[in-house]
C-alpha cells in the first residue's frame, strides 16, 4: 500500500511501573537507581518459596476510568488502558476532533504475555466451590489477552488494525514491531501499541517457582534483581504497563506533534532450541540484532546503547552477552549496555514497552540508566553494563532487546529524530 518511504516516529508515551506511575516518575526512578522490589503485600505468600516482587504502588484505576468499567477488566487490561490513556494524552492526539476516516487510520496493537491470569484463578476457585452457575458473565472477556486492545479501541473510537500478539516476554516488542510495519507499509497512520502484565499472584509465582526461574532472596528483596552479578539466582516478577504512540512522520508534523525519537529498525528470530532456556551461544538473539541493524540501514558502531533483556538469570545474562559480542565485535566494549530490570523487575509481556521508553529517554536525555545491585563480578559478563550509576554520553541510536519463553527473540532500534 505504501507508495513512498514512510518514516515512523514516537509521539506519545505512557508508563505504569513499580518505580513510577508516569513516564516522568519512571525515568526519575531509573536515573536514581530506585529498586521497585519489596515483600509482597497484596496476598499471603506463606506457601511460596519467593515472597517478594516488584508490585505497582499507589495505582488508582479510577483516575483513568469509572469503577463499573474497571470491574469488567482484569488488572492487566486496567494497566494497559491506563498506560495507553497516558500515551494518547501525551501525544496531544484529540480523538474528539477526528473524522471517521481519520479514526479508521488509527489502530491499537497491544499485548499481554499471560493475560487475565488473576481472573482465571479467582473464577476457577468460584467454579470449584460454588459451581459454574456462579461464574462471572465477564469471565471470558476479562481473561483473554486481546481485550486490552479492544477496550482501548472502543474507548477512543479508533477503527484501524486492532489485535494483540502474544510471545511471552517478547510480547510488547512484537506488538510494537507490527505497529511499525503497518505504518511503514501504509496500512495505518497511527498505532497505539505496547504491553501490560498483572501476574503477581500465588499461582503465577508458584508456577515460576516450580520451574526454578525466580530469585528466592527473601532476606534482601530490594537487591534480588541483580543482572550480570555472579550471585544472581533468578528473575524478579514485576507488573505494570507501557504504551507508545507510533505515528507516520508527515502525519505527526502536519499536526505539530512533538517527536521523542524515530523507530528505524526491527529484528525477529527464533532460537529453535528449548521451550524456556535460551540458546547458550545466543544464536537467536544474534539473528534478531543482525536483522535490526540491517533493517535500520546503520553501521554497527553507530549503536550507542542497548537496553538488554538482562533478566538476572544465570543462563540468560551470559547468552545475551555472548550474542552482543558476536554481533558488535570490538564495538561491544565501546557502547553502554544496561538492564533496567534490576530496578523494575521483569514485567513479562510489558517489559519491551517500558524498556523501549527507557531507551527513548536515554536518547532524549543523553543519559544511560544503570544496572543496579552489582557487587560480585562474573568473568563471563565483561561488557560496560553501566553498573550502579547512570552514565552521561551521547546516545544517538539505542537498541532494545526482548526475548521470551518459546525461543522468541526481538530487537527494536530507535534514533534521535532529525529532519
C-alpha positions in Angstrom: 0.0 0.0 0.0 2.9 2.4 0.6 3.9 4.4 -2.4 6.8 6.3 -0.7 9.2 5.9 2.1 7.2 6.3 5.3 9.2 7.1 8.4 7.8 6.2 11.9 8.2 8.3 15.0 7.2 8.1 18.6 4.9 11.0 19.6 3.4 9.8 22.9 4.4 7.5 25.8 2.7 6.2 29.0 4.1 4.1 31.8 2.9 2.3 34.9 5.8 0.7 36.6 6.9 -0.5 40.1 9.2 2.6 40.3 6.8 5.2 39.0 3.2 5.6 37.7 4.0 8.1 35.0 6.8 8.4 32.4 8.4 11.2 34.4 8.3 9.2 37.6 9.6 6.1 35.9 12.6 8.0 34.4 13.4 9.6 37.7 13.3 6.2 39.3 15.7 4.8 36.7 18.3 7.5 36.9 18.3 7.5 40.7 18.8 3.7 40.8 15.5 3.1 42.6 14.6 -0.5 43.4 10.9 -1.4 43.0 11.2 -4.7 44.8 9.8 -5.4 48.2 8.0 -8.1 50.2 4.6 -8.8 48.6 1.7 -7.0 50.3 -1.3 -7.9 48.0 -1.7 -11.6 49.2 -0.5 -14.2 51.6 2.9 -15.6 50.5 3.4 -18.1 53.3 3.1 -21.1 51.0 5.6 -19.7 48.4 9.4 -20.1 48.1 9.5 -16.5 46.8 7.8 -13.9 48.9 8.7 -10.7 47.1 8.1 -9.0 43.8 8.0 -5.5 42.1 4.4 -4.5 42.7 2.7 -1.3 41.5 2.5 1.1 44.4 -0.4 3.6 44.7 -2.1 2.8 41.4 -5.7 4.1 41.4 -7.6 2.9 38.3 -10.4 5.5 38.9 -8.0 8.2 37.7 -8.5 6.6 34.2 -11.9 5.1 34.2 -15.1 4.7 36.2 -15.4 1.8 38.7 -18.0 0.0 36.6 -15.7 -0.2 33.6 -12.8 -1.2 35.9 -14.7 -4.1 37.5 -15.2 -5.6 34.0 -11.5 -5.6 33.2 -8.7 -7.8 34.7 -5.9 -5.8 36.2 -3.7 -6.5 33.1 -6.3 -4.7 30.9 -6.7 -1.9 33.5 -2.9 -1.3 33.3 -2.9 -1.5 29.5 -5.8 1.0 29.2 -4.3 3.4 31.8 -0.8 3.4 30.1 -2.5 3.9 26.7 -4.5 6.8 28.0 -1.3 8.4 29.3 0.3 8.0 25.9 -2.6 9.3 23.9 -2.8 12.4 26.2 0.9 12.9 25.9 0.7 12.8 22.1 -2.0 15.5 22.1 -3.9 13.4 19.7 -7.5 14.5 20.2 -10.0 11.7 19.2 -13.0 14.1 19.5 -11.7 16.3 16.8 -11.0 13.4 14.3 -13.3 12.4 11.5 -14.4 8.8 10.9 -11.9 8.5 8.1 -9.1 9.7 10.3 -10.1 7.3 13.1 -10.1 4.4 10.5 -6.3 5.1 10.0 -5.5 4.8 13.8 -5.1 1.3 15.2 -4.4 -0.4 18.5 -2.0 -3.3 18.7 -1.5 -4.1 22.4 -0.5 -7.4 24.1 0.0 -9.3 27.3 2.2 -12.3 27.8 -0.2 -14.0 30.1 -3.5 -12.1 30.1 -6.1 -12.3 32.8 -4.5 -15.0 35.0 -5.8 -13.5 38.2 -9.4 -13.6 36.8 -8.8 -17.2 35.7 -7.5 -18.2 39.2 -10.4 -16.4 41.0 -13.1 -17.8 38.8 -11.7 -21.3 38.9 -12.0 -21.2 42.7 -15.6 -20.0 42.4 -16.3 -22.8 39.9 -14.8 -25.3 42.3 -16.5 -24.0 45.5 -19.8 -22.7 44.2 -20.4 -24.2 40.8 -20.4 -23.0 37.2 -23.6 -21.0 37.6 -21.7 -18.6 39.8 -19.0 -17.8 37.2 -18.9 -14.2 36.2 -20.5 -13.3 32.8 -17.4 -11.2 32.2 -15.0 -14.2 32.9 -14.1 -14.8 29.2 -13.6 -11.2 28.1 -11.6 -10.5 31.3 -9.4 -13.5 30.7 -8.4 -13.2 27.1 -5.3 -11.1 26.2 -6.8 -9.2 23.3 -9.4 -7.4 25.3 -6.9 -4.7 26.3 -6.5 -3.6 22.6 -10.3 -3.9 22.1 -11.1 -1.8 25.1 -8.6 0.9 24.1 -10.1 1.0 20.6 -13.7 1.2 21.9 -12.7 3.9 24.3 -11.4 6.2 21.6 -13.3 5.0 18.6 -10.1 4.0 16.7 -11.2 1.7 13.9 -7.8 0.8 12.3 -6.0 -2.5 12.8 -6.8 -4.0 16.2 -5.3 -7.1 17.7 -2.7 -8.4 20.1 0.4 -10.6 19.7 1.4 -13.0 22.5 5.0 -14.1 22.6 5.8 -14.4 26.3 8.4 -11.8 27.4 8.9 -10.6 23.8 5.2 -9.6 23.6 5.4 -5.8 23.8 8.3 -5.7 21.3 6.3 -7.9 18.8 3.3 -5.6 19.1 5.5 -2.5 18.6 7.2 -4.2 15.6 3.8 -4.9 13.9 2.7 -1.3 14.5 5.9 -0.1 13.0 5.5 -2.3 9.9 1.8 -1.4 9.4 2.6 2.3 9.4 5.7 1.9 7.3 3.7 0.0 4.7 0.7 2.3 4.6 -1.9 0.3 6.5 -2.2 2.9 9.2 -1.1 6.4 10.1 -1.0 6.0 13.9 -0.8 2.9 16.1 -1.2 2.8 19.9 1.0 -0.1 21.0 2.7 -1.7 24.0 2.2 -4.3 26.6 0.9 -5.0 30.1 1.0 -7.6 32.7 -0.6 -8.3 36.1 0.6 -11.7 37.2 1.8 -11.2 40.7 -0.4 -13.8 42.5 0.0 -17.1 44.2 -0.5 -19.3 41.1 1.9 -17.4 38.9 4.7 -17.2 41.4 4.1 -20.9 42.3 4.4 -21.8 38.7 7.7 -19.9 38.2 9.0 -21.3 41.5 8.3 -24.8 40.2 10.4 -24.1 37.1 13.2 -22.6 39.3 13.1 -19.4 37.4 12.6 -16.9 40.3 15.0 -15.5 42.8 14.4 -16.7 46.4 16.5 -13.9 48.0 13.8 -13.3 50.6 16.2 -11.7 53.2 17.0 -8.8 50.9 14.4 -8.5 48.2 15.4 -4.9 47.2 18.7 -6.3 45.8 17.3 -9.6 44.4 17.2 -8.5 40.8 21.0 -8.3 40.1 21.7 -8.9 36.4 25.2 -9.9 35.5 26.2 -10.2 39.1 27.9 -13.6 39.8 25.5 -14.3 42.7 22.3 -13.8 40.6 19.8 -16.5 41.3 16.8 -15.8 39.1 14.5 -13.1 37.9 12.0 -11.0 40.0 8.4 -10.7 39.0 7.1 -7.2 38.1 3.8 -5.8 36.9 2.5 -2.8 35.0 2.2 -1.5 31.5 3.9 0.6 28.9 2.4 2.3 25.8 3.8 4.2 22.8 2.1 6.2 20.1 3.8 5.4 16.8 3.0 7.8 14.0 3.9 8.3 10.4 6.3 11.3 10.3 4.3 13.6 8.0 1.1 12.9 9.9 2.9 13.9 13.1 4.5 17.0 11.5 1.2 18.2 10.0 -0.5 18.3 13.4 2.5 19.8 15.1 3.2 16.8 17.3 6.3 16.6 19.5 8.6 13.8 18.4 10.6 11.8 21.0 12.5 9.6 18.6 12.3 7.7 15.3 11.9 4.0 15.0 14.4 2.9 12.4 14.8 -0.9 12.6 13.4 -4.2 13.9 14.6 -7.8 14.1 12.8 -11.1 14.8 14.0 -14.6 15.2 13.6 -18.0 16.9 16.1 -20.0 18.9 14.5 -23.2 17.8 16.3 -24.7 20.8 14.2 -25.1 24.1 10.8 -24.0 25.4 12.3 -22.0 28.3 16.1 -21.8 28.2 17.9 -19.5 25.7 20.4 -21.0 23.3 23.7 -20.9 25.3 25.5 -19.1 22.5 22.7 -16.6 21.9 22.2 -17.7 18.3 18.6 -16.5 18.1 19.5 -13.2 19.7 22.3 -12.7 17.2 19.9 -13.2 14.3 17.4 -10.6 15.8 20.1 -8.0 16.4 21.7 -8.5 13.0 18.3 -8.2 11.3 17.5 -5.0 13.2 20.8 -3.3 12.3 20.3 -4.3 8.6 16.7 -3.0 8.6 17.8 0.3 10.2 20.4 0.8 7.5 23.1 1.7 10.0 26.6 0.6 10.8 27.1 -1.5 13.9 29.4 1.0 15.5 26.7 3.7 15.4 24.7 1.9 18.2 25.4 3.8 21.4 23.3 1.9 23.9 21.5 -1.4 24.3 18.7 -1.9 26.9 19.4 -5.6 27.4 16.8 -8.2 28.1 19.0 -8.9 31.2 16.7 -10.8 33.4 19.2 -11.8 36.2 19.2 -15.5 35.3 22.4 -17.4 35.1 21.9 -18.6 31.5 20.1 -15.7 30.0 22.6 -12.9 31.0 25.6 -14.9 29.6 23.8 -15.9 26.4 22.8 -12.3 25.6 26.3 -11.0 26.5 27.8 -13.5 24.1 25.3 -12.5 21.4 26.2 -8.8 21.7 29.9 -9.6 21.4 29.3 -11.7 18.4 27.2 -9.1 16.6 29.2 -6.0 17.5 32.8 -7.3 17.9 35.1 -4.8 19.4 32.4 -2.1 19.5 30.6 -4.2 22.1 33.0 -2.7 24.6 32.7 0.9 23.4 28.9 1.2 23.9 26.9 1.2 27.1 24.5 -1.6 27.9 22.3 -2.0 30.9 19.3 -3.9 32.4 16.6 -1.7 33.8 15.0 -4.9 35.1 17.4 -4.5 38.0 15.0 -1.8 39.2 11.6 -2.7 37.7 11.8 -6.5 37.9 10.7 -8.4 34.9 7.3 -7.1 33.6 7.0 -10.1 31.3 4.6 -9.1 28.4 5.0 -5.4 29.4 8.8 -5.5 29.6 9.6 -4.5 26.0 7.3 -1.4 26.2 8.7 0.1 29.4 12.3 -0.7 28.2 11.6 0.9 24.9 10.5 4.0 26.8 13.8 3.8 28.8 15.8 3.6 25.6 14.0 6.6 24.1 14.5 8.7 27.2 18.2 7.7 27.1 18.3 9.2 23.6 16.3 12.3 24.6 18.5 13.0 27.7 21.9 11.6 26.5 21.9 9.6 29.8 22.2 5.9 30.2 20.2 4.3 33.0 22.1 2.0 35.2 22.1 -1.7 36.2 21.8 -1.6 40.0 22.6 -4.2 42.6 26.0 -5.1 41.2 28.6 -6.3 43.7 30.3 -9.5 42.5 31.9 -9.7 39.1 31.1 -12.6 36.7 34.0 -13.3 34.4 31.6 -14.3 31.6 29.8 -10.9 31.8 32.5 -8.4 30.8 30.7 -5.5 29.0 30.1 -2.0 30.2 26.8 -2.7 31.9 26.6 0.8 33.4 26.7 -0.6 36.9 25.0 1.2 39.8 25.1 4.8 38.5 23.8 6.4 35.3 26.3 7.5 32.7 26.2 10.6 30.6 27.1 10.1 26.9 25.8 11.0 23.5 23.0 8.5 22.7 22.0 8.9 19.1 21.0 5.3 18.5 19.6 2.8 21.0 18.6 -0.8 20.7 16.0 -2.5 23.0 16.1 -6.3 23.2 13.2 -8.6 24.5 13.3 -12.4 24.4 10.6 -14.8 25.5 9.9 -18.4 26.5 9.5 -20.4 23.4 12.7 -19.0 21.9 11.2 -15.7 20.7 13.7 -13.0 20.0 13.1 -9.4 19.2 15.2 -6.2 18.8 13.9 -2.7 18.1 16.2 0.3 17.2 15.4 3.9 17.9 17.2 7.0 16.7 17.4 10.6 17.7 15.0 12.4 15.4 16.4 14.6 12.7 14.6 16.1 9.7 
